[in-house]
Amino acid sequence: MTEQKTLPEQQQEMPGTTGDMEPVPDHGEASYRGSGRLTGKRAIITGGDSGIGRAVAIAFAREGADLVIAYLCEHDDAKETARWVEQAGRKCLLIAGDIQEAAHCRKIADDAVAELGGIDIVVNNAAHQATFKEIEEISDEEWELTFRVNIHAMFYLTKAALPHMKRGSAIINTASINADVPNPTLLPYATTKGAIQNFTAGLAQMLAEKGIRANTVAPGPVWTPLIPSTMPAETVAKFGTNVPMKRPAQPAELATSYVMLADPMSSYVSGATIAVTGGKPFL
């Protein structure tokens, strides 16, 4: 894994695209080697067009899974993810649309069943964030949007997918170090990430008798399009320097955590939070 010492100042419009980032993130395209841990599995990944979602998609495909990639509108990024999945010899269905709508989440689940024949893994990874210095700057609409995308959609998709999931299936939700160590400039986002951690812990208990596991990955700073599209350029240049490793993670460095949680061999791991934070304690 190549270490990124510094990041140049840069900024994009939301939702951001991979190709305009400098440097372009590493999703494991050249490094991830599968070993059949997910052979025959069928997975939905939201936000799978770029960043952590793309890294997880590449890893899952190389481990033997067929995929549904749900994304908002970043068509070029989504097609690139699909190219890597198909290069690994797996199916990849792309579904564009807004997951804050419950009907769209139900469509994702229905299309996954129709195309892949079932659902074994759900990765709720898509997220919205924005930066604010004062609470007065946060509009009612922004607060509600953040909750609809980050936590409401997680509920909608999980509820829609569960009737199609059998014993041994897995749900993996992306939280954040902000769940326990909230960045005040990301107040709406950090609040939803705390909700995600709580939702997952309760869900794991609710589903235990059905043999379906629910876990959370809590990343620290990760170099994804979310960063230059939601933070000031000068903040981007310092991104990740506040953790002991003094750099942000590349998306590829997150993928193995998702594979481990999706692997049926992790059958006693449920209700857990896997912190991937570059050495910063997850309190």
QUIHULIN-V322553 format. One record per residue. N is the residue number from 1. RES is the residue in three letters. PSI is psi in radians with two decimals (999 if undefined). OMEGA is omega in radians with two decimals (999 if undefined). NEAR is the number of other C-alpha atoms within 10 Angstrom. Layout:
BEGIN
N:RES:PSI:OMEGA:NEAR / N:RES:PSI:OMEGA:NEAR
END
This chain:
BEGIN
1:MET:2.16:-3.12:10 / 2:THR:2.22:3.12:6 / 3:GLU:2.39:3.07:11 / 4:GLN:1.89:-3.06:14 / 5:LYS:-0.83:-3.13:10 / 6:THR:2.75:3.08:16 / 7:LEU:2.37:3.06:20 / 8:PRO:2.64:3.05:13 / 9:GLU:2.35:-3.12:15 / 10:GLN:2.71:3.14:18 / 11:GLN:2.53:3.11:20 / 12:GLN:2.90:2.96:18 / 13:GLU:2.60:3.03:11 / 14:MET:2.52:0.11:15 / 15:PRO:0.02:3.11:16 / 16:GLY:2.63:3.14:20 / 17:THR:2.60:-3.07:22 / 18:THR:-0.76:-3.03:20 / 19:GLY:-0.39:-3.13:12 / 20:ASP:0.02:-3.13:13 / 21:MET:2.54:3.07:20 / 22:GLU:1.96:-0.03:13 / 23:PRO:2.83:3.03:13 / 24:VAL:2.31:-3.11:14 / 25:PRO:2.71:3.05:22 / 26:ASP:2.04:3.13:21 / 27:HIS:0.17:-3.11:26 / 28:GLY:0.22:-3.09:21 / 29:GLU:-0.73:-3.08:14 / 30:ALA:-0.12:-2.97:8 / 31:SER:-0.51:-3.02:11 / 32:TYR:2.26:3.10:18 / 33:ARG:2.11:-3.13:12 / 34:GLY:2.84:3.12:17 / 35:SER:0.43:3.05:11 / 36:GLY:0.35:-3.06:14 / 37:ARG:-0.36:-3.11:18 / 38:LEU:0.50:-3.10:24 / 39:THR:2.20:3.09:16 / 40:GLY:-0.01:-3.13:14 / 41:LYS:2.72:3.13:22 / 42:ARG:2.13:-2.98:27 / 43:ALA:2.51:2.94:28 / 44:ILE:2.32:3.07:27 / 45:ILE:2.04:3.04:24 / 46:THR:2.57:-3.05:28 / 47:GLY:0.54:-3.06:23 / 48:GLY:0.03:-3.11:29 / 49:ASP:-0.49:-3.02:30 / 50:SER:3.09:3.02:27 / 51:GLY:-2.43:-3.14:26 / 52:ILE:-0.72:-3.12:28 / 53:GLY:-0.74:3.11:30 / 54:ARG:-0.73:3.13:30 / 55:ALA:-0.73:3.12:27 / 56:VAL:-0.70:3.14:27 / 57:ALA:-0.79:3.13:33 / 58:ILE:-0.79:-3.13:29 / 59:ALA:-0.83:-3.14:29 / 60:PHE:-0.77:-3.13:31 / 61:ALA:-0.75:-3.14:29 / 62:ARG:-0.27:3.02:25 / 63:GLU:-0.04:3.02:23 / 64:GLY:0.18:-3.09:22 / 65:ALA:2.56:2.93:26 / 66:ASP:2.64:-2.92:29 / 67:LEU:2.60:2.82:30 / 68:VAL:2.16:3.12:27 / 69:ILE:1.99:3.08:27 / 70:ALA:2.36:-3.10:27 / 71:TYR:2.93:-3.06:23 / 72:LEU:-1.27:-3.06:17 / 73:CYS:0.21:-3.07:14 / 74:GLU:1.27:-2.95:17 / 75:HIS:-0.72:-3.11:15 / 76:ASP:-0.76:3.11:14 / 77:ASP:-0.74:-3.13:20 / 78:ALA:-0.72:3.13:23 / 79:LYS:-0.61:3.11:16 / 80:GLU:-0.71:3.06:15 / 81:THR:-0.81:3.14:25 / 82:ALA:-0.65:3.14:26 / 83:ARG:-0.74:-3.14:15 / 84:TRP:-0.67:3.12:19 / 85:VAL:-0.81:-3.12:25 / 86:GLU:-0.55:3.07:17 / 87:GLN:-0.48:3.08:13 / 88:ALA:0.01:3.09:19 / 89:GLY:0.32:-3.10:14 / 90:ARG:2.78:3.07:19 / 91:LYS:2.59:3.07:18 / 92:CYS:1.99:3.08:26 / 93:LEU:2.16:3.10:20 / 94:LEU:2.29:3.11:20 / 95:ILE:1.92:3.10:20 / 96:ALA:2.59:3.09:19 / 97:GLY:3.06:-3.01:16 / 98:ASP:1.95:-3.07:16 / 99:ILE:-0.11:3.07:27 / 100:GLN:-0.20:3.09:20 / 101:GLU:2.14:-3.11:15 / 102:ALA:-0.67:-3.13:18 / 103:ALA:-0.64:3.12:13 / 104:HIS:-0.67:3.09:19 / 105:CYS:-0.68:3.08:25 / 106:ARG:-0.64:3.09:18 / 107:LYS:-0.70:3.12:17 / 108:ILE:-0.83:-3.14:26 / 109:ALA:-0.78:-3.12:24 / 110:ASP:-0.73:-3.13:18 / 111:ASP:-0.60:3.10:17 / 112:ALA:-0.76:3.12:26 / 113:VAL:-0.76:-3.12:17 / 114:ALA:-0.68:-3.07:10 / 115:GLU:-0.69:-3.02:15 / 116:LEU:-0.26:3.12:18 / 117:GLY:0.00:3.13:12 / 118:GLY:-3.10:-3.14:20 / 119:ILE:2.17:3.10:25 / 120:ASP:-0.46:-3.06:24 / 121:ILE:2.34:2.98:29 / 122:VAL:2.17:3.05:27 / 123:VAL:1.82:3.09:28 / 124:ASN:1.70:-2.96:27 / 125:ASN:-0.43:-3.07:22 / 126:ALA:2.55:-3.12:25 / 127:ALA:2.73:3.02:22 / 128:HIS:2.41:3.02:18 / 129:GLN:2.78:3.03:25 / 130:ALA:2.76:-3.04:19 / 131:THR:2.37:3.13:17 / 132:PHE:2.46:3.11:16 / 133:LYS:-0.48:-3.09:11 / 134:GLU:2.60:-3.14:10 / 135:ILE:-0.49:3.13:11 / 136:GLU:-0.37:-3.14:8 / 137:GLU:-0.26:-3.06:10 / 138:ILE:1.96:3.13:15 / 139:SER:2.79:3.05:10 / 140:ASP:-0.69:-3.10:9 / 141:GLU:-0.70:3.12:8 / 142:GLU:-0.76:3.11:15 / 143:TRP:-0.82:-3.10:17 / 144:GLU:-0.68:3.11:13 / 145:LEU:-0.78:-3.11:16 / 146:THR:-0.72:3.12:21 / 147:PHE:-0.67:-3.12:22 / 148:ARG:-0.74:-3.11:21 / 149:VAL:-0.74:-2.95:19 / 150:ASN:-0.59:-3.07:28 / 151:ILE:-0.72:3.12:24 / 152:HIS:-0.78:-3.14:20 / 153:ALA:-0.60:3.11:23 / 154:MET:-0.75:3.08:29 / 155:PHE:-0.83:-3.09:17 / 156:TYR:-0.84:-3.07:20 / 157:LEU:-0.71:3.11:26 / 158:THR:-0.81:-3.14:21 / 159:LYS:-0.68:-3.12:15 / 160:ALA:-0.58:-3.07:19 / 161:ALA:-0.57:-2.99:24 / 162:LEU:-0.68:3.12:19 / 163:PRO:-0.32:-3.11:11 / 164:HIS:0.02:-3.07:16 / 165:MET:2.37:-3.09:22 / 166:LYS:3.00:3.06:15 / 167:ARG:2.34:-3.09:13 / 168:GLY:-0.13:3.12:17 / 169:SER:2.93:-3.06:24 / 170:ALA:2.47:3.01:29 / 171:ILE:2.26:-3.13:27 / 172:ILE:2.10:-3.10:26 / 173:ASN:2.40:3.11:28 / 174:THR:1.98:3.04:25 / 175:ALA:-2.29:-3.11:32 / 176:SER:2.76:2.97:28 / 177:ILE:-0.39:3.10:23 / 178:ASN:-0.27:3.09:22 / 179:ALA:-0.63:-3.11:22 / 180:ASP:-0.40:3.13:17 / 181:VAL:1.33:-2.99:14 / 182:PRO:2.34:3.00:17 / 183:ASN:2.08:-3.06:15 / 184:PRO:-0.44:3.12:16 / 185:THR:-0.14:3.09:15 / 186:LEU:0.70:-2.97:17 / 187:LEU:-0.90:3.14:21 / 188:PRO:-0.80:3.14:25 / 189:TYR:-0.86:-3.11:27 / 190:ALA:-0.66:3.13:23 / 191:THR:-0.73:3.12:21 / 192:THR:-0.56:-3.13:26 / 193:LYS:-0.59:3.00:26 / 194:GLY:-0.69:3.10:19 / 195:ALA:-0.67:3.13:17 / 196:ILE:-0.75:-3.14:25 / 197:GLN:-0.72:3.13:24 / 198:ASN:-0.76:3.11:15 / 199:PHE:-0.77:-3.10:19 / 200:THR:-0.73:-3.14:26 / 201:ALA:-0.73:3.10:18 / 202:GLY:-0.69:-3.13:13 / 203:LEU:-0.70:3.13:19 / 204:ALA:-0.71:3.12:21 / 205:GLN:-0.69:-3.12:15 / 206:MET:-0.60:-3.03:13 / 207:LEU:-0.04:-3.03:15 / 208:ALA:-0.76:-3.11:15 / 209:GLU:-0.38:3.09:10 / 210:LYS:-0.12:3.14:13 / 211:GLY:0.39:3.10:17 / 212:ILE:2.26:-3.06:23 / 213:ARG:2.60:3.06:30 / 214:ALA:2.22:-3.12:30 / 215:ASN:2.94:-3.10:27 / 216:THR:2.46:2.90:28 / 217:VAL:2.28:-3.12:22 / 218:ALA:1.62:-3.13:25 / 219:PRO:2.67:2.86:25 / 220:GLY:-2.53:3.14:23 / 221:PRO:2.24:-3.14:23 / 222:VAL:2.38:-3.07:24 / 223:TRP:1.65:-3.12:27 / 224:THR:2.93:3.12:24 / 225:PRO:-0.35:3.11:24 / 226:LEU:-0.52:-3.03:22 / 227:ILE:-1.05:-3.13:24 / 228:PRO:-0.29:-3.13:27 / 229:SER:-0.09:-3.09:21 / 230:THR:0.01:-3.11:22 / 231:MET:2.62:3.06:21 / 232:PRO:2.64:-3.07:15 / 233:ALA:-0.69:-3.12:18 / 234:GLU:-0.51:3.07:14 / 235:THR:-0.68:3.11:16 / 236:VAL:-0.71:-3.10:20 / 237:ALA:-0.41:-3.14:16 / 238:LYS:0.05:-3.01:16 / 239:PHE:2.24:3.09:22 / 240:GLY:-0.12:-3.09:23 / 241:THR:-0.11:-3.10:14 / 242:ASN:0.07:3.08:13 / 243:VAL:2.81:-3.07:16 / 244:PRO:-0.58:3.13:12 / 245:MET:-0.14:3.03:14 / 246:LYS:0.51:3.11:17 / 247:ARG:2.76:3.01:21 / 248:PRO:2.74:3.01:25 / 249:ALA:2.66:2.87:24 / 250:GLN:2.58:-3.13:24 / 251:PRO:-0.62:-3.13:23 / 252:ALA:-0.48:-3.10:25 / 253:GLU:-0.14:3.08:19 / 254:LEU:-0.40:-2.92:25 / 255:ALA:-0.68:-3.06:22 / 256:THR:-0.51:3.10:15 / 257:SER:-0.73:3.13:17 / 258:TYR:-0.68:3.10:25 / 259:VAL:-0.79:3.13:20 / 260:MET:-0.76:-3.11:14 / 261:LEU:-0.48:3.10:25 / 262:ALA:-0.44:-3.06:29 / 263:ASP:2.20:3.10:20 / 264:PRO:-0.40:3.11:17 / 265:MET:-0.29:3.09:11 / 266:SER:0.75:-2.94:14 / 267:SER:-0.27:3.13:15 / 268:TYR:0.10:-3.14:11 / 269:VAL:1.84:3.08:17 / 270:SER:2.50:-3.07:24 / 271:GLY:0.22:-3.07:21 / 272:ALA:2.70:2.96:17 / 273:THR:2.07:3.10:22 / 274:ILE:1.94:-3.11:18 / 275:ALA:2.21:3.10:21 / 276:VAL:1.50:-2.83:21 / 277:THR:0.21:3.11:22 / 278:GLY:0.50:3.09:19 / 279:GLY:-0.10:3.13:12 / 280:LYS:2.24:-3.10:15 / 281:PRO:2.44:3.05:14 / 282:PHE:1.81:-2.95:18 / 283:LEU:999:999:8
END
